[in-house]
C-alpha cells in the first residue's frame, strides 16, 4: 500500500515540475494502475479465504454434533452385515454338506413335497431335473437362459412360477432355499457378454440371482432365500465333451431344513429362522465401487 502511495506522489510531483517526459509519466501511471489492481485482487482473495474458513468451521461443527449418531449407525450396519454373512455361511455349509453327503445333507424330503417335486420335474423334463436323494431341483441353463445371458427365457419364468407354487405349499413351508449357479469351463470371450458378465463367476451368480428373483415374483419370501455363484468349480460331469459341459451349465435350488433342525429327522417343528429381511438390510447404491476378490479369468 505504501509503495502505491509513493508511486502516486511521484507521478504527481513529476507532473507538477514538468521535468518528466510523457513516456516516463505513462510508465509511472501504468505501474500505479497495476498496483491498485493487485491490491484489489489481494483483498478479494482474503475475503474469499475468510468465507471458506467460516464454511469449513461450520461443517466441522456439524460433524462434531452428529459424531455419536454416526458412530452408532456404523456400528449397527456392521453388526447387520456380520449377521447376514454368518447366515449365508451357514446356508453355504449346508449346501456343501448336502452335495458331499446326501444322507447328512438335506436328505429325503417329506413325502408330499417330494412327490410334488417329482411330478413337477416329470412334467417339465426338458427344463428341470429333481435329485430326490439330495433335495435339489436343477434348472438346465441351456433351455432356461440364452447362451452367455442371465435373462430368463419366457418358458423359464413359467416353470419357475409353477415351482414357486410348490415352495409356497404347507409341505415346503419349513424349508430354506439355496439357489446356486454353475457354468462349464469355457471362458467368457464375447464382448457383449463380458460387458454384463466379465467372467463365469459373475455369470453363475447373476443366473442364480435371476432365478431367486423370479421365485420372489412368485411370492416366495426373501427371508427363505440365499443365492451363490460357483462358476465352473463344481462340475457334475467332464468338461471335455459337449454333453458334459451341458450338464455343468445349471442352476440348482437346494431345499434345506431350517437351521433350528430338520423336521424330517425329528418330527418337531423348527423355530422360525432369524434372517434379515429386505427392510433391515441397508440400501447400497448399485454404482458404488465394490472391491472384488481377484478371481481366475474364466469364460463364455
N, C-alpha and C positions, 0 to 999 in steps of 0.2 A: 504494500500500500504506500509506504514511504517512497519507494522507487517511482511509483506512478505520479506522486505529488511533485517529486524532483523533476521528472520529465516535463510535467505541465508547466512548472515555473521556468524551466529552461526554455521551453518553446515561447512562453510569454516574454521573457527577458530578451531573447534574441530578436523577437519580432519588434519590440519597442526600440531597441538600439539601432535596428536597421542594418546591423553588421553581418547578417546571415543571408546566405543565398537561398533562393527559392527551393533548391534541391535539398539543402540541409533542413530547411523548415518542413518540407514534406516528409523527410525521413523521420524527424523527431515526432511529427504528428502521427505517423503510422505506428511508431513504437508506442506512443501513448494509447492509441486505439487498441492495439494488441494487448497492452497491459490491462486495460479496462475489461476487455473480453475475457482474459484469463481469470481476472478476479470474479467476474460473474459466473464463470464455469465452476470455479472452486466453491463459491457459495452454494450453487445448485447441488453439487456433489455432496457437500457437507449436509445439506438438508435431506437429501435422499438417504444418505447413510444413517442419519438420526432416525428417520421414519422406519427404515429397515430394522434397525436395532430395537425400536419400540415394538414392532410387529413380532420379532423373534422372541422378545421377552414375554409377550402375551401368550404366544404358542407354548413356551416353556412352562408358564404358569398354569395353562390349561392342562398340559400333560401331567404336571405335578398333582393337580387337583384330582385327576382321574386315575392316578397310578394304582391305587388299591383295587379299583374295579377292573382295570386292565389285567392286573396280575391274577385276579380271581377268575376272569374269563379264560385266560390262557391255561390256568390250572384245570378248569372244568373241561375244556376241549381236549387237553392232554389225557385226562382220565377217560373221557369217552373214546378217544382213539385207541388207547391201550385196551379197553374193554372190548371194542369191536375187533381189534387184532387178535385178542385171545379167543373170542368166539369163533372167528374164522379159522384159527389154528386148530381148534377142537374139531370143527367140521372136516377140515383137511385130513386130520389124523384118522377120523372115522372112515373117510373115503379111501385113504391109503390102506387101512387095515382090511376093509372090505374087498379091495382089489386083490390083496395078497392072500387073505384068509377068508374065504366066503363063509365058513362056519362061524367065525368070530366076528364077522363084519355085520352088515345089515341083516344078512341071513334071510331065511324064508319069511315072506310077509304073511299077514293074516289071510286066510283062505278067501274071504270076499274080495279083498284088494288084489291078491294075486290072480284070481280068476278074472276080474275085470281087466287087469292089465294084459293078461294072456289073450283075452278076446280082442282087446284094443290092438295089440300087435298083429294078431292074425288078420284083422280087418284092414290093416294098413301096412302089410308086409313089405311093400315097395319103399316105405319111408322109415319104418320102425322095427326094432328088434327088442325083445324082452328077455333079460337074463334073470330067470326066477331064482337061481341059487344065490345071486348077489343082490337082488333087488334093484337092478339097473335097467332103465329104459334108454335105448340107444337110438338116436336120430341119425340117419345116414346123410352126411353132409352133401354128397353129390346130388341128391334129389331134394334136399331141404334148402340149399343155397346154390347160387351160381358159382362157377369157379373163381376163387380169389375174392369172393364177396361175403359180407356179413349181413346182407339184407335177405330176410326170409322170403322165399317164394310164396305165392298165394296158397298153394297146396300145403306148404309147411305150416303156415299160420292156421289153416283149417284143422290140421291134425293136432296141433298143439292146443287149440281151443277144446277139442274133444278130450285130450289128455288132462287139461285143467279141470274139466268137469269131474273126472275120476279123482283127482287130487283134492277136490273140494268136498268129496263124499265123506260121510261119517267114518268109513273104514280107513281112510287115509289121514284123518284129522290129527292123529298123534305122531305124525312123521314130519321131519325136516327134509329139505331138498337141496342137494349139492349138484349144481349144474357145471359140468366140466367140458371144455372144448379141447379137441385134439386135431392134429394135422398129420400129413405124411411128412417125409423129409425133403421134399422138393423146395428149393429156395424161392422166395418171392422176388421175381425179376421184372414183372410187368410194371412199367412206370405208373399206370393208372391205379394199380393195386397198391403199390408202395406208398402212394400219397395218403391213403387211408389206413393201410396195414403194413407198416415198414418191414415186418418180418413175421414168422409163424407164431411167435409169442403173442403179438398183437392180434393176428387173425383168429387164433384159437380163443383168446379171451373175448374178443368182440363178438364171435359167434355164440359163445356161452351167454354173454350179456343179452344178445338178441333173443335167445330162447327164454331166458329168465324174464325179460321184459314182456314177452308175449304171454307168459304164464300169469304175470300180474295183470295184463289186459283181461285175462280170463278169470280174474278175481282171486287168484292165489295170493295170500298175504305175504308182503315183502319180508316180514319177520321170520318166515319159514324158509327163505331162500338164501343161498350163497352161490357165488359164481367164481370160476377159476379157469385159467388157460394153461395148458401143458405143452403147447407146440407139438413137437414130434418125439418128446421124451418118453412116452408110454405107449409104444406101438403094440397092437394086438396081433399083428402079422408082419411078415418080412416086407420091407420096402423095395425089395429087388424087383418084384413083379407088379404089374398094374393091379392085379386082383388084391394083392396085399396092401398096396397103397390106398386102394379104395376103402378097405376095411378100416384103415387107420384114420381116415378122414371122417370124424364123427363128433357128435355132441351127446354126452351121457348125462342122464339125470339119476343120481343115486338117491334112493328113498331110504332115509336114515331114521331110526327111532330117536325120540327126544333125548337130550343129554341127561335127563333125570333117570334114564334107564329104559330098557326095551319092554314094551307092553307085551310083546310076543313071548319073551322068555319067562316073565314073572306073572303075567295076567293082571298086574296092577296098572292103574292109570298114572302115567308120568306127569310130573309137575310141568306147568307151562314154562317154556324157555324164556329167560330174561335177555332177550335180544333187543338191540337198538332198533327202533322204528325210524321211518324216514323223517319224522319230525324232530327226533332227538339228535340227528346227525347234522353237524354244521354244513351249510351250503358253501361250496367252493367254486369259484369262477372256473369254468371249463378251460379258459385260456391261461390260467395261472400256470407258470412253468413248474413241472414236477421232475425231480431228479429220478431217473430210471436206472435200475441196475444194469450194468453192461452185460448184454446177452450175446451169444454167438450169432453171427449172421446166418439166419435160416431163410427159407424162402418158398415162393409160389410162382 
